[in-house]
């Protein structure tokens, strides 16, 4: 089938059309080719992008543009599939990431997060109760902060990220800080927390 047949088929589709020119890292001057000019003349394009999939060059700009044209739809992945051990570990790591950002080097690798409870409410909002484990008494105050301000900030910063990765409309996050002395040296605890 000739390219003109493909282009005519695309013209019949009532959707935004983008032209992607890949392998920018290996081929130069693609915009001067007869094929490119033919596509430009035949189709009404929303945009055309040169990119290198191998080097990931130009992909961010493409994705930012395409997302603007994608209508919001229903969740295609049921929430039940996110309740696996792997997903719980993934969500725990997001919370841990926010702990590391908030505490900098004060609690270098001494914190771990365990999801204790996960419950989806009728409105789709997810309730999560998580334990933050640290090794020493002094670290507890560092994570909690003055009158609980740092712990509250960790939860506030984690919630939007949790919502994005799970497609839930929102999260209610309850965080508890607990001391588990020398947990990094305990094989059983490491397995329970998903590190082994």
Secondary structure, DSSP 8 states (H G I E B T S, - for coil): --HHHHHHHHHTS-S--EEEE--TTT---GGGSHHHHHHHHHS--SEEEE-BTTTTBTHHHHHHHHHHHS-----SS-GGGGGSHHHHHHHHHHHHHHHHHHHTTTTSS--EEEEEEEEE-TTS-EEEEEEEEESSHHHHHHHH-GGGHHHHHHHHHHHHHHHHHH--S-EEEEEEEEE-TTGGG-HHHHHHTT--
